[in-house]
Amino acid sequence: MSDLPTAVLGTDGPTVGIQGLGCMGMSEFYGPTDTDEALATLDFALEQGVTLFDTADIYGSGHNEELIGPFVRANRDRVVLATKFAIERRADDPTYRAVRNDPAYIRSAVDASLRRLGVDVIDLYYMHRRDPQVPLAESVGAMAELVAAGKVRHLGLSEVTGAELREAYAVHPIAALQSEWSIFSRDVERTAVPAAAELGVAFVPYSPLGRGFLTGAFSAAEQLSADDYRRYHPQFSGANAAGNAALVEPIQQIAAERGVTAAQVALAWVQQRAQVHGLTVVPIPGTRKRTRLAENVAAATLVLTPDELAALEPIAAKVEGNRYADMSSTSAGRE
Ligand SMILES: NC(=O)c1ccc[n+]([C@@H]2O[C@H](COP(=O)([O-])OP(=O)(O)OC[C@H]3O[C@@H](n4cnc5c(N)ncnc54)[C@H](OP(=O)(O)O)[C@@H]3O)[C@@H](O)[C@H]2O)c1
């Protein structure tokens, strides 16, 4: 048994450990992966009380769902499996991306995810991105039909605004809203977080470690491997990187004074910020290493003091560069 506290996703969603595991980096985006260690990290996470495992159909163009499938099947009664649809890719063009929210696409996407994962039902099925061309009621209606058909247990949304969350909730209960939320990225606090708190929707902060930048693991794009997607991230590249690296210093200072790590400070901040807003959060830091998993889970017992929180408060407003090169698919881009 682990000591990790639990939380309920939404008003009638599953109970999960208060920290989940993001599996994306095991397949793509963050440089080379030791697959044996990544798979060992999945088992280790479960031992530590982590039960929410996060993937998406686009991570590695299906690779990530196939990678975690055997682990999920071997532990089906304990794992809460979350995956996502809505971003279409093409095998013949690695840069191609299209956002698809139409019901026919949703119906084919869920079947493809179930097949790759090798399971009968997905516990939490998210719309990964919003296509404003398709009425939200149509898309959420199609997602609700998947619940009725027994292919999906609970619904989630990612990167929607507060108004979009309310509109979707009127069609079908939403268990979780997954969007970027960290010491660096706080635009969600404008409308998405208050709406989630009001509706009783759990918030699942993705990239709570700022894609690793808040931990001090890297401070400039040049330190990353050639195929690492973060090389092109607006906050870590060009002139923005040096200024943003300096913003991380208060995190490191608090970590040094408390005898913890910067990653733990970043994770404790998300939990405590959620308390201010009165909502449940289950951050999903991504790691492919057992040592980091243990470090991240241990953050659950860290409580930052009011002075420490005050030192972290001004950071987000000073961050240079957007959190995506194209913000049109984020909640901030549609507010
Ligand atoms: N809904 C969406 O649009 C969306 C977007 C992005 C991500 N996500 C989901 O959210 C998950 C987490 O986000 P993320 O992976 O982008 O960012 P993150 O969790 O903020 O950071 C992950 C990075 O930090 C490193 N890291 C993890 N723990 C660490 C520690 N204790 N010390 C130092 N470095 C550490 C990881 O490296 P190692 O792996 O080498 O440990 C990885 O490079 C993803 O896996 C994915 O499932 C969703």
The ligand as an SDF file (V2000), in Angstrom:
LIG
                    3D

 48 52  0  0  0  0  0  0  0  0999 V2000
   -3.4310   17.8400  -23.0860 N   0  0  0  0  0  0  0  0  0  0  0  0
   -2.3600   18.3010  -23.6970 C   0  0  0  0  0  0  0  0  0  0  0  0
   -2.4470   19.0640  -24.6490 O   0  0  0  0  0  0  0  0  0  0  0  0
   -0.9950   17.9010  -23.2030 C   0  0  0  0  0  0  0  0  0  0  0  0
    0.1510   18.5990  -23.6290 C   0  0  0  0  0  0  0  0  0  0  0  0
    1.3950   18.2060  -23.1300 C   0  0  0  0  0  0  0  0  0  0  0  0
    1.4820   17.1410  -22.2360 C   0  0  0  0  0  0  0  0  0  0  0  0
    0.3460   16.4650  -21.8530 N   0  0  0  0  0  0  0  0  0  0  0  0
    0.3990   15.3440  -20.8960 C   0  0  0  0  0  0  0  0  0  0  0  0
    0.9710   15.8130  -19.6970 O   0  0  0  0  0  0  0  0  0  0  0  0
    2.0810   15.0120  -19.3170 C   0  0  0  0  0  0  0  0  0  0  0  0
    3.1060   15.8310  -18.5670 C   0  0  0  0  0  0  0  0  0  0  0  0
    3.5150   16.9580  -19.3060 O   0  0  0  0  0  0  0  0  0  0  0  0
    4.9650   17.0780  -19.9580 P   0  0  0  0  0  0  0  0  0  0  0  0
    5.5780   15.7340  -20.0180 O   0  0  0  0  0  0  0  0  0  0  0  0
    4.7920   17.8610  -21.1940 O   0  0  0  0  0  0  0  0  0  0  0  0
    5.7620   18.0350  -18.9930 O   0  0  0  0  0  0  0  0  0  0  0  0
    6.2460   18.0050  -17.4620 P   0  0  0  0  0  0  0  0  0  0  0  0
    5.5600   16.9450  -16.7300 O   0  0  0  0  0  0  0  0  0  0  0  0
    6.1100   19.3960  -17.0010 O   0  0  0  0  0  0  0  0  0  0  0  0
    7.8030   17.6940  -17.6060 O   0  0  0  0  0  0  0  0  0  0  0  0
    8.2810   16.5070  -18.1690 C   0  0  0  0  0  0  0  0  0  0  0  0
    9.7780   16.6490  -18.3170 C   0  0  0  0  0  0  0  0  0  0  0  0
   10.3770   16.8390  -17.0430 O   0  0  0  0  0  0  0  0  0  0  0  0
   11.3330   15.8040  -16.7790 C   0  0  0  0  0  0  0  0  0  0  0  0
   11.1640   15.4680  -15.3530 N   0  0  0  0  0  0  0  0  0  0  0  0
   10.1580   14.7880  -14.7770 C   0  0  0  0  0  0  0  0  0  0  0  0
   10.3320   14.7080  -13.4410 N   0  0  0  0  0  0  0  0  0  0  0  0
   11.4830   15.3410  -13.1860 C   0  0  0  0  0  0  0  0  0  0  0  0
   12.2140   15.5870  -11.9940 C   0  0  0  0  0  0  0  0  0  0  0  0
   11.7710   15.1930  -10.8090 N   0  0  0  0  0  0  0  0  0  0  0  0
   13.4050   16.2650  -12.0960 N   0  0  0  0  0  0  0  0  0  0  0  0
   13.8670   16.6930  -13.2800 C   0  0  0  0  0  0  0  0  0  0  0  0
   13.2130   16.4990  -14.4390 N   0  0  0  0  0  0  0  0  0  0  0  0
   12.0420   15.8220  -14.3920 C   0  0  0  0  0  0  0  0  0  0  0  0
   10.9930   14.6870  -17.7260 C   0  0  0  0  0  0  0  0  0  0  0  0
   12.1540   13.9850  -18.1240 O   0  0  0  0  0  0  0  0  0  0  0  0
   12.2950   12.3830  -17.9760 P   0  0  0  0  0  0  0  0  0  0  0  0
   11.1280   11.7750  -18.6990 O   0  0  0  0  0  0  0  0  0  0  0  0
   13.5800   12.1010  -18.6210 O   0  0  0  0  0  0  0  0  0  0  0  0
   12.2610   12.1240  -16.5030 O   0  0  0  0  0  0  0  0  0  0  0  0
   10.4230   15.4330  -18.9340 C   0  0  0  0  0  0  0  0  0  0  0  0
   11.4630   15.8780  -19.7650 O   0  0  0  0  0  0  0  0  0  0  0  0
    2.5640   14.4170  -20.6450 C   0  0  0  0  0  0  0  0  0  0  0  0
    3.3240   13.2410  -20.4510 O   0  0  0  0  0  0  0  0  0  0  0  0
    1.2560   14.1750  -21.3620 C   0  0  0  0  0  0  0  0  0  0  0  0
    0.6860   12.9380  -20.9230 O   0  0  0  0  0  0  0  0  0  0  0  0
   -0.8840   16.8500  -22.3170 C   0  0  0  0  0  0  0  0  0  0  0  0
  1  2  1  0
  2  3  2  0
  2  4  1  0
  4  5  1  0
  4 48  2  0
  5  6  2  0
  6  7  1  0
  7  8  2  0
  8  9  1  0
  8 48  1  0
  9 10  1  0
  9 46  1  0
 10 11  1  0
 11 12  1  0
 11 44  1  0
 12 13  1  0
 13 14  1  0
 14 15  2  0
 14 16  1  0
 14 17  1  0
 17 18  1  0
 18 19  2  0
 18 20  1  0
 18 21  1  0
 21 22  1  0
 22 23  1  0
 23 24  1  0
 23 42  1  0
 24 25  1  0
 25 26  1  0
 25 36  1  0
 26 27  1  0
 26 35  1  0
 27 28  2  0
 28 29  1  0
 29 30  1  0
 29 35  2  0
 30 31  1  0
 30 32  2  0
 32 33  1  0
 33 34  2  0
 34 35  1  0
 36 37  1  0
 36 42  1  0
 37 38  1  0
 38 39  2  0
 38 40  1  0
 38 41  1  0
 42 43  1  0
 44 45  1  0
 44 46  1  0
 46 47  1  0
M  CHG  2   8   1  16  -1
M  END
$$$$
